[in-house]
Amino acid sequence: MKISWLGHACFLIETAQKIITDPFDQQLGYPAPKAAADLVTVSHQHFDHNAVRTVPGKPRVIQDAGEHSADGVTITGIRSFHDQNRGAQRGENIIFIIEAEGIRVCHLGDLGHPLDRDTRAKIGKVDVLLAPVGGYYTINAAEAKEVVEQLNPGYAVPMHYKTKYLNLPIAPADDFLKFYPGYKKETALEVQAGKIPEKTQVVLLELATGERF
C-alpha cells in the first residue's frame, strides 16, 4: 500500500482500489491534484473536504457511516463530531477505517474532540493514523498527541495544518511534531503488512503535486 498526501486532509491511497480521501475545492489554495480514483471518502460536507467533482473519472463516493465494500477493500464509517460540543458548532464528522492488504488505515476527518471509549473500540487496531493537528476547526496538536496515544498506531501522519497555501487560522505541523523529535519526512508512505512498527513512528509527508500523476 502506498499513501501520498495531496494537501489538507486529502490523501491518495493506492491499493486494490485507488482511494482519495476528503478532496478539496481549489479555492482552498493547494495545487489541484490530477489523481483519478475508484473510491472517494468524504468525512463531512465542507468545501475543503467534499469536492468530489474535482476527482477525475467516475469514483464511487462513500460519505456515510457503516460498512462499505469494494474489490479488495473494506471501508467502515464511524460517527464522531466536528467540535467539542457533540456537533452543536460544526456538525458531525465521519472517521473512516480503510482495510486492504491486511492493513488498517484510520482517517479521522475533521475530528473535533478526543475519542471516548466506545469510539476507540469501534476503531480498533490502527496501522496508519491520518490525524488533523492544526486546531481551531479540529483537535489541536496536544489533543492529536492524546488521540495518537489512545489508538497507538504503527504510523501517525499529520494533516489539516497551516502551510504556505492556506489562509485558515490553524497551526503549523511543528506544534505537533515537537512532541515527536524522531519523526521522519517522506515523499510517500509505503506500508506492508507484517512490517508495521511496534512503537508509533510519526511521518510527515511532503506534498505530492499534480505533476506526479
Residue pairs with C-beta under 8 A, 6 or more apart in sequence:
1 13
1 14
1 15
1 100
1 101
1 103
1 105
1 190
1 191
1 192
2 13
2 14
2 15
2 188
2 189
2 190
2 191
3 11
3 12
3 13
3 14
3 105
3 128
3 130
3 157
3 188
3 189
3 191
3 205
4 11
4 12
4 14
4 35
4 187
4 188
4 189
4 205
4 208
4 212
5 11
5 157
5 159
5 188
5 205
5 206
5 207
5 208
6 12
6 20
6 23
6 30
6 33
6 35
6 207
6 208
7 24
7 28
7 30
7 31
7 33
7 163
7 165
7 207
8 22
8 24
8 28
8 30
8 48
8 49
8 159
8 160
8 166
9 21
9 22
9 24
9 43
9 48
9 49
9 107
9 109
9 110
9 130
9 132
9 159
9 160
10 20
10 21
10 22
10 23
10 24
10 30
10 33
11 20
11 21
11 22
11 107
11 130
11 159
12 18
12 19
12 20
12 33
12 35
12 37
12 208
12 213
13 19
13 20
13 21
13 98
13 100
13 105
15 72
15 73
15 100
15 101
15 103
16 70
16 71
16 72
16 73
16 100
16 101
17 37
17 38
17 39
17 70
17 71
17 72
17 73
17 100
18 35
18 36
18 37
18 38
18 39
19 37
19 38
19 39
19 40
19 41
19 73
19 75
19 98
20 33
20 35
20 37
20 39
20 40
20 41
20 55
20 59
21 40
21 41
21 43
21 96
21 107
21 130
22 41
22 42
22 43
22 48
22 49
22 50
22 107
22 109
23 33
23 40
23 42
23 49
23 50
23 51
23 52
23 54
23 55
24 30
24 47
24 48
24 49
24 51
24 54
25 47
25 48
25 51
25 54
26 32
26 51
26 54
27 47
28 47
28 48
28 165
28 166
29 165
29 166
29 167
30 165
30 166
30 207
31 165
31 207
31 209
31 210
32 54
32 210
33 54
33 208
33 209
33 210
33 213
34 56
34 210
34 211
34 213
35 55
35 56
35 210
35 213
36 55
36 56
36 57
36 59
36 213
37 55
37 56
37 57
37 59
38 57
38 59
38 60
38 70
39 59
39 60
39 61
39 62
39 70
39 73
39 75
40 52
40 55
40 59
40 60
40 61
40 62
41 62
41 63
41 75
41 77
41 94
41 96
41 98
41 107
42 49
42 50
42 52
42 61
42 62
42 63
42 94
43 49
43 63
43 93
43 94
43 95
43 96
43 107
43 108
43 109
43 110
44 50
44 82
44 91
44 92
44 93
44 94
44 109
44 110
45 63
45 91
46 110
49 109
49 110
50 63
52 59
52 61
60 70
62 68
62 75
62 77
62 96
63 77
63 94
64 77
64 94
65 77
65 78
65 79
65 94
66 76
66 77
67 74
67 75
67 76
67 77
68 74
68 75
68 76
68 77
69 75
72 100
72 101
73 98
73 99
73 100
74 98
74 99
74 100
75 96
75 97
75 98
75 99
76 96
76 97
76 99
77 94
77 95
77 96
78 94
78 95
78 96
78 97
78 119
78 122
78 123
79 92
79 93
79 94
79 95
80 92
80 93
80 94
80 95
80 108
80 109
80 111
80 112
80 113
80 115
80 119
81 87
81 90
81 91
81 92
81 93
81 111
81 112
81 113
82 89
82 90
82 91
82 92
82 93
82 110
82 111
82 112
82 137
82 138
83 89
83 90
83 112
83 113
84 112
84 113
87 93
89 112
90 110
90 112
90 137
93 109
93 110
93 111
93 112
94 109
95 106
95 107
95 108
95 109
95 111
95 119
95 123
96 106
96 107
96 109
97 104
97 105
97 106
97 123
97 124
97 126
98 104
98 105
98 106
98 107
99 105
101 192
101 193
102 193
102 194
103 127
103 128
103 191
103 192
103 193
103 196
104 124
104 125
104 126
104 127
104 128
105 126
105 127
105 128
105 129
105 130
106 123
106 126
106 128
106 129
106 130
106 151
106 153
107 130
108 129
108 130
108 131
108 132
108 147
109 132
110 132
110 137
110 138
110 160
111 131
111 132
111 138
111 139
111 147
112 137
112 138
112 139
113 139
113 143
114 139
114 143
114 146
114 147
114 150
115 123
115 147
115 150
115 151
120 150
120 151
123 151
126 151
126 152
126 153
126 154
127 153
127 154
127 155
127 191
127 193
127 196
128 153
128 154
128 155
128 156
128 157
128 189
128 191
129 147
129 148
129 151
129 153
129 155
129 156
129 157
130 157
130 159
131 139
131 144
131 147
131 148
131 156
131 157
131 158
131 159
132 138
132 139
132 144
132 158
132 159
132 160
132 161
133 139
133 140
133 141
133 144
133 158
133 159
133 160
133 161
133 171
133 173
133 175
133 176
134 140
134 141
134 160
134 161
134 162
134 168
134 170
134 171
134 172
134 173
135 141
135 143
135 170
135 171
135 175
136 168
136 169
136 170
136 171
137 160
137 168
137 170
138 160
138 170
139 146
139 147
140 171
140 175
141 171
141 175
141 176
141 178
141 179
142 179
144 158
144 176
145 176
145 179
148 156
148 200
148 202
152 200
153 200
154 191
154 196
154 197
154 198
154 200
154 201
155 189
155 191
155 196
155 197
155 200
155 201
155 202
155 203
156 180
156 200
156 201
156 202
156 203
157 189
157 202
157 203
157 204
157 205
158 173
158 176
158 177
158 202
158 204
160 170
161 170
161 171
161 172
161 173
161 175
161 176
162 168
162 170
162 171
162 172
162 173
163 172
163 207
173 204
177 183
177 202
177 204
180 202
182 201
182 202
183 201
183 202
183 203
183 204
184 201
184 202
184 203
184 204
185 203
185 204
185 205
185 206
186 203
186 204
186 205
186 206
187 205
187 206
187 208
188 205
188 208
189 203
189 205
